[in-house]
């Protein structure tokens, strides 16, 4: 797994946003990064990868 150089606190906040988008906006594993950028106006690192939770 590549390092995205995201600090732990920032990663925790992003994790919250990912789950928030999945629950409240209907985002899927395939589009959750786009939902977070669209609805929160946060700029995500270009090398950030979403790893699905089984």
ChimeraX commands (.cxc) that place a marker at each C-alpha (Angstrom):
marker #1 position 0.00,0.00,0.00 radius 0.5
marker #1 position 1.52,3.36,-0.99 radius 0.5
marker #1 position 1.91,6.14,1.55 radius 0.5
marker #1 position -0.41,9.10,0.87 radius 0.5
marker #1 position 1.51,11.37,3.29 radius 0.5
marker #1 position -1.72,12.25,5.13 radius 0.5
marker #1 position -1.26,13.01,8.83 radius 0.5
marker #1 position -3.09,10.75,11.29 radius 0.5
marker #1 position -5.56,13.42,12.43 radius 0.5
marker #1 position -6.36,14.33,8.84 radius 0.5
marker #1 position -6.78,10.66,7.97 radius 0.5
marker #1 position -9.19,10.25,10.87 radius 0.5
marker #1 position -11.24,13.22,9.70 radius 0.5
marker #1 position -11.30,11.85,6.16 radius 0.5
marker #1 position -12.43,8.45,7.45 radius 0.5
marker #1 position -15.37,10.18,9.11 radius 0.5
marker #1 position -16.20,11.98,5.86 radius 0.5
marker #1 position -16.01,8.74,3.86 radius 0.5
marker #1 position -18.45,6.98,6.16 radius 0.5
marker #1 position -20.68,10.04,6.32 radius 0.5
marker #1 position -20.91,10.11,2.52 radius 0.5
marker #1 position -21.61,6.38,2.35 radius 0.5
marker #1 position -24.42,6.59,4.92 radius 0.5
marker #1 position -26.00,9.98,4.14 radius 0.5
marker #1 position -25.29,10.53,0.44 radius 0.5
marker #1 position -25.37,6.98,-0.90 radius 0.5
marker #1 position -21.72,6.91,-1.97 radius 0.5
marker #1 position -20.20,3.56,-2.90 radius 0.5
marker #1 position -16.66,2.20,-2.68 radius 0.5
marker #1 position -16.19,3.21,-6.32 radius 0.5
marker #1 position -17.16,6.87,-5.94 radius 0.5
marker #1 position -16.68,7.82,-2.28 radius 0.5
marker #1 position -13.57,9.94,-2.98 radius 0.5
marker #1 position -15.49,11.99,-5.55 radius 0.5
marker #1 position -18.40,12.43,-3.13 radius 0.5
marker #1 position -16.11,13.71,-0.37 radius 0.5
marker #1 position -14.49,16.25,-2.70 radius 0.5
marker #1 position -17.85,17.36,-4.12 radius 0.5
marker #1 position -19.85,17.70,-0.91 radius 0.5
marker #1 position -17.18,18.84,1.56 radius 0.5
marker #1 position -15.05,20.95,-0.81 radius 0.5
marker #1 position -11.96,19.26,0.65 radius 0.5
marker #1 position -9.02,18.69,-1.66 radius 0.5
marker #1 position -7.82,15.12,-1.35 radius 0.5
marker #1 position -4.23,14.06,-2.07 radius 0.5
marker #1 position -4.05,12.76,-5.66 radius 0.5
marker #1 position -2.43,9.50,-4.52 radius 0.5
marker #1 position -5.03,8.74,-1.81 radius 0.5
marker #1 position -6.69,5.36,-2.27 radius 0.5
marker #1 position -9.92,4.24,-0.63 radius 0.5
marker #1 position -9.62,0.70,0.70 radius 0.5
marker #1 position -13.01,-0.92,1.07 radius 0.5
marker #1 position -14.07,-2.43,4.34 radius 0.5
marker #1 position -15.30,-6.02,3.96 radius 0.5
marker link #1:1,2 radius 0.2
marker link #1:2,3 radius 0.2
marker link #1:3,4 radius 0.2
marker link #1:4,5 radius 0.2
marker link #1:5,6 radius 0.2
marker link #1:6,7 radius 0.2
marker link #1:7,8 radius 0.2
marker link #1:8,9 radius 0.2
marker link #1:9,10 radius 0.2
marker link #1:10,11 radius 0.2
marker link #1:11,12 radius 0.2
marker link #1:12,13 radius 0.2
marker link #1:13,14 radius 0.2
marker link #1:14,15 radius 0.2
marker link #1:15,16 radius 0.2
marker link #1:16,17 radius 0.2
marker link #1:17,18 radius 0.2
marker link #1:18,19 radius 0.2
marker link #1:19,20 radius 0.2
marker link #1:20,21 radius 0.2
marker link #1:21,22 radius 0.2
marker link #1:22,23 radius 0.2
marker link #1:23,24 radius 0.2
marker link #1:24,25 radius 0.2
marker link #1:25,26 radius 0.2
marker link #1:26,27 radius 0.2
marker link #1:27,28 radius 0.2
marker link #1:28,29 radius 0.2
marker link #1:29,30 radius 0.2
marker link #1:30,31 radius 0.2
marker link #1:31,32 radius 0.2
marker link #1:32,33 radius 0.2
marker link #1:33,34 radius 0.2
marker link #1:34,35 radius 0.2
marker link #1:35,36 radius 0.2
marker link #1:36,37 radius 0.2
marker link #1:37,38 radius 0.2
marker link #1:38,39 radius 0.2
marker link #1:39,40 radius 0.2
marker link #1:40,41 radius 0.2
marker link #1:41,42 radius 0.2
marker link #1:42,43 radius 0.2
marker link #1:43,44 radius 0.2
marker link #1:44,45 radius 0.2
marker link #1:45,46 radius 0.2
marker link #1:46,47 radius 0.2
marker link #1:47,48 radius 0.2
marker link #1:48,49 radius 0.2
marker link #1:49,50 radius 0.2
marker link #1:50,51 radius 0.2
marker link #1:51,52 radius 0.2
marker link #1:52,53 radius 0.2
marker link #1:53,54 radius 0.2
view
